[in-house]
Amino acid sequence: FFTSSNGSLQHITAQFSDLHREIFCLPARNGGIGISDPTKIAEDEYLRSVEATAPLSELILEQNTHIDLERASKASEDLGTAKQKVLKKKRANQKQELEEVTLKLDANQRRYHEELCQRGASTWVTTLPLAEHGFLLNKSEFHDAMAMRYNFPIQRVWQTCPGGKNNTLEHCLSCPLGGYVQLRHNQIRDLTANLLSEAGCTDITIEPHLLPITGEKFKYKSANTDDQARLDVSARDVWADMDKTFLDIRVFNSRADTNIKKSLKSALASHENEKKRVYNERILEVEKASFTPIVFSTTGTMGREAERFYHRLAVLLSGKTKQSIPDAVRYIRQ
């Protein structure tokens, strides 16, 4: 399988190596794509299967035509315990494999891989490709997505952008020409507004204008005092009944020169704090409302404030649709 897959991988990158092969074998949550090498895992999988089904095998070997409820209950309990032990061992092995791969990466590669292991960064890899939700990628889109995920050069693009700069992956993710930076921002804005509506929030407005300033003074010089200032979304009943909440969204290129030297956590916090300095005091003092900065990296990782907001949205959605909170969280992430 892995030998025959090399030809397909050439469409994504010519830089594919044995190290990338090891990374691809990792589960998606550990930065891989979950394509295991059967020649390496077959024996362990067999032993785990034997261990997990041992209680059931014992029951079969007893050859009893009638099984009392107590014996059946014990067998069922033993089967569940065995499966949990096997799953725990498998997770431990996967963690060890991740640590071994991480040691082979240089500083920049380690920083890139750290992002892929964050919650939400690999959701698209394991999501069903449903066309009705816009999850169906054609070949070119899939190749580009894989290139961006593993920091490969994107194939079949001009060497320079219309602005005259080298069309590197980092530049593609930040260049304002062509409107793609704005499109990814607006998609999150519109999706968030739709989710607020599904969750039962009211007075939802896209790009609401803020009330004009009438002499108020603010702590930070960077505070926005423009009378035409507007944010991305506002709604009521998010954090408390009838209270108004303003949201402002930012999607930043975490691999840009200004961000790559920081840890991902620091980069996310920095962008959140910048948004708060610009808008938070004005919204609290003038609008008498609350403000939540919604910050994403281009790999899909959310900032702390965004995680709190979307979890709150999942709670509201769960109450509205009667589904469990974990199911609501999965629905939002997809």
Order of alpha helices (4+ residues) and beta strands (2+ residues): alpha-alpha-alpha-alpha-alpha-alpha-alpha-alpha-alpha-alpha-beta-beta-beta-alpha-alpha-beta-alpha-alpha
